[in-house]
């Protein structure tokens, strides 16, 4: 990877893509982003070239990738809703991989998820597994990063746990709350992505942080960080989902889905791999306690408002 090479990052105005783009710019690389939100607030100014995805025009999509040393793919959706779905995200990503082949992209660094399988009953994990297979079969040099859960200033899950803790007298967990998670800091993931972009060997690695929590412990860590005391109570998963669904409706959002609860409780956000991230969520949460959970973070607003930054939505 030579100084000044062209690197293409999907979603550089979003969450993980923003941190990958920043790392590349700091390394002196030329950066281009593919995005559905070309008018979204741009933190990089003219330093990042902006191109629309053009999923409906594969030749134009390939043209936007031509000359790229590395494509960093973060494109995905959390859940099905009006205007977007897992099935469409899979279809679009397959189009992106074919365009990368056509354009002669040298390497693809693809962000997946821990424990994906094509026979999973959960569309998120099943779709991610399908894309991993497609990338392996594409004949491109690749690295696949499998994060369990990302945290950082623009994240949704950790922020909204804190938001709930600040506002409700109790916090309900799904079942006993003893299923585990291994969150990784978004900039640690970005560093791994850029590092793997420098290589040419094909790799699939779990991208997990240095701490493993049960879900109950995670809630308690966040509560301590923001300085609130709340009972953390076990709830039947269906009842806890209903509570989250009601909060989501109140906020005009989808706070949690049944599939996300199933993935959590099945332990799919935990692996036996060695941690690759260095930033401890417990430390980060204390350092950012003044802002954490002050504002509800809305997935649907981020999808529908294509101009404001994630931090405002």
N, C-alpha and C positions, 0 to 999 in steps of 0.2 A: 504494500500500500504506500504509494509515493505521496509526498507532500503536494497538495494541490489537486489530487485526483478528485473526480466527481463521485459523490456519494448521494444516493437517493433515499430519503426517509419518508415513509408514509406517516401522515398525521403529525407534522412537526409543530403544529399550533395546538395540539391536544395535550396528552399526558406523557406517556413514555416516549413518544416520538420527539417531543420537545427537548427532553434531556439527552437523547441520542444526538439530535442536531447540535445542541450546545457543545457536547463533547467533541464532535467532529470539527466544528468551527474553531474551538480552542486548539485543536491539533493542526489547524491550517488547511483544512480540506475545503473544497468547493462543495456546497450542499444545495440540493434541490429537494423540494417536498412535493408529494402527490397528496391531494386533499379534496374532500367534499366541501370544504369551507374556505375557499380562497380569499374571502373578505373578512375572515375572523381576525381579531386583533393579533398582529404579528410582532412577537417580541424580538425578532432578529432584523427587521428592516430589510434593506436591499441585500444583506449578506446571504439570504436564502431565496433561491428562485422558486416561484410558485406555479405549479401546474395542476389542473383538475385531473381526477382519476381517469375519465374517459373509459369506464368499464364497458360502455355500449359501443365503443369505437376502438377495437383492439389495435389497429394499426397506429392510431394516434397515441394510444397508451404505450405501445412499443417505442414510438418516436421519442416520448418523454423519458424513456429509460436508456436510450441509445448513448453509448459512451460511458456508462456508469461502471465504476469498479465494483461497487457493492450496493445492493438494495437491502435496506433494513425494513422489514415488514412488521408493523404493529397493528394493521387494520383488522378490526373485528367488531362484534356487537355483543353486549351482555345478555340480552334476552330478545325475544320476539315482541314486536309492537307494530303499530300501524306505520308503514313506511320503511321498516327494516326487519330482518329476520336472520336467524342462523343459516338457514338454507341459502338465502341470497348472499350472505357474507362468504359462505363456502364457494358459491358460484363465482363471485367477484374475485376472490383470491385465486381461484384456479385460472381465471382470465389474466390476472396479474402475473402469475408464474409463467404462463404461455407467452405473454408479452416480454418477460425477462429473457426467455429463451430466444425469441425472435430478435430482440435487441442486442443479444450477445453480452448480457450482463455477466461479469466474471464470477460473482459470488452473491448468495442470498443469506442474510441473517434473519431468521424468522422467529417471532415470539409466539410460543404455544402456551401450554398449561401443563401442570403436573398430572401424571397418571391418565393421559388420554388413551382411549381404546375405541376401535370402530364398532364394537358391539355394546358400547355403553348405552343405557336407556336415556342418558342425558344428552340433549342435542349439542350443548356446549362442548363437552368432552369428546363426543362422537365426531363432531365437525372438525375439531382441532386434530384428531387422529387422522381423519381423511386427508387433511391438508399436509400433514407431515409425510404421509405416504406419497402424495402427489409430488412433493418437493424432492423426495428421495429418488423418485422415478423420472424426474425431469432432466437428469443429466447435468445439472448445474452443481458447482461447488456450493456447499451449504453448511450452515451451523443453525441448529434448532435450540432455542433457549426455552426452558420450561419453568416459568415462575409459578409459585403457589398463589401468592397474593402480593400486590404492590401497595406500598404506602409512600406518602409524600404530600406536599402542600396541596396538590390538586386532586387527591384521591377521594373516592366516594365512601367506601365501606368504613374505614377507620374514622373518618370525619363524622359520618352520620351516627356511628356508635356514640361518639362524644356528644354530638348534638342531642341525641336521645337522653343520655345520662344527665345532661345539663337541664333538661326540661321535665322529665318524668320522675316520680318518686321511687319507682322500682324499675329494674331492667330484667326482662324475661329472656331466657336462653332456650333454644330448641332442645327439648329433652333434658338430659343431665348436663349438657354443655361440655362433656369431657372428650370430644373429638378434637384433633389437633390441627394447628396451622403453623406455617413457617414463612412469615411475611418478609419480603425483601424491599429495601429502599429503592425507589425508582432510579435514582442516580447511580446506585451500585449496579442495577440491571443495565443501565446505559453504558457504564464502563465495561461491563462484560461483553455487551453487544459490539462495541467499537473494537475491543481487543480481539474478539473472534472474527471480526471483519478483516483483520490483518493476515489471517491464516488461509490456507487453501485445503486443508484436510477436512473431511466431512465429520461433523460432530453433533451429538445430541446430548445436552447437559441439563440437569435440574438446576434452576436458579433460585436458591432459597437463602434466607438470611440466617444470622448466627443464633437466633432465639427460636425455640419451639414452645408454643403455648397451647393449652386447651382453649377452647372458645371462651369458657368461663374465666380463665386466667387473663385472656386478652382483654375482656371487658373490665376486669378489676384493675389491670395495669393502666388502662386508659382513664378509668375513674380516679385513680391516685394521681395520675399526671395532671389532670385538670382540677384536682382539689375538691372532688365531690364524694360524698358517701351515699351509696345506694345499695339496697338489698339486691342481690343477683339471684333470681329465683328460677327454678326449673319449671318449664311449661310443656304441655303436650305440643308437639310440633305444629299440628293443625291450628291450635289456638294461638300460638305465637305468630304463625303466618298471618292469621286474621288480624292480629294487632298491628303487624308491620304493614299489611295491606291497607288498613284504615289510615295509618299515618301517611302512607304513600298517597292515598286519595286526597287527604287533607292538604298535602303539599303539591298536588298535581303531578305526581311522579309514581314510579314503581320502586318502592323501597327495597323489597326483597321478593324473590320468586320461589315457588315450590321446588324448582330444579336446583336453585342455589342452596336451599336448605338441605336437599337430598345429597348434594355434593359435599357440603360441609360435614354432615353427619356420617357419610360413608368414609370420611378420612381422606378424600381425594386431594386435599390441599396440604398433604404431608408426605414426605418420602424418607427413605433411609440414607440419602446421599449426604455427602459432606457439604457444609455451607460454603457458598461462594461469595455471598454478600458480607460486608463488614459492619454496616451500620445497625445498631441495636434499636429496635422500635421503642423499647422502654425508655432509652435515653432520648431519642428523637422526640417522643411525645412530651416529655418534660420540657425540652428546649422550645417546643412550639405550643405549649399549653395555653398561652394567651389567645391564640387564634383558633386552636383546634376545636371544632364543633360549634363555633359562634354562628356560622351560617350553614344552613342545610345545603348539601350538594345534590343537584338534581340531574339524573341521567337523561331524562326526557328533555329537559331544557337544553342540555348540551347538544342533543341530537337535532333539536328543532330551531334553536337560535344559532345561526351560523356566522354571527358577527362578534359577539362578546367573548372574552377570554373565559377559559374554564373556571378560573378563580372567582368569577362574578356570577356563576350559574349553579 
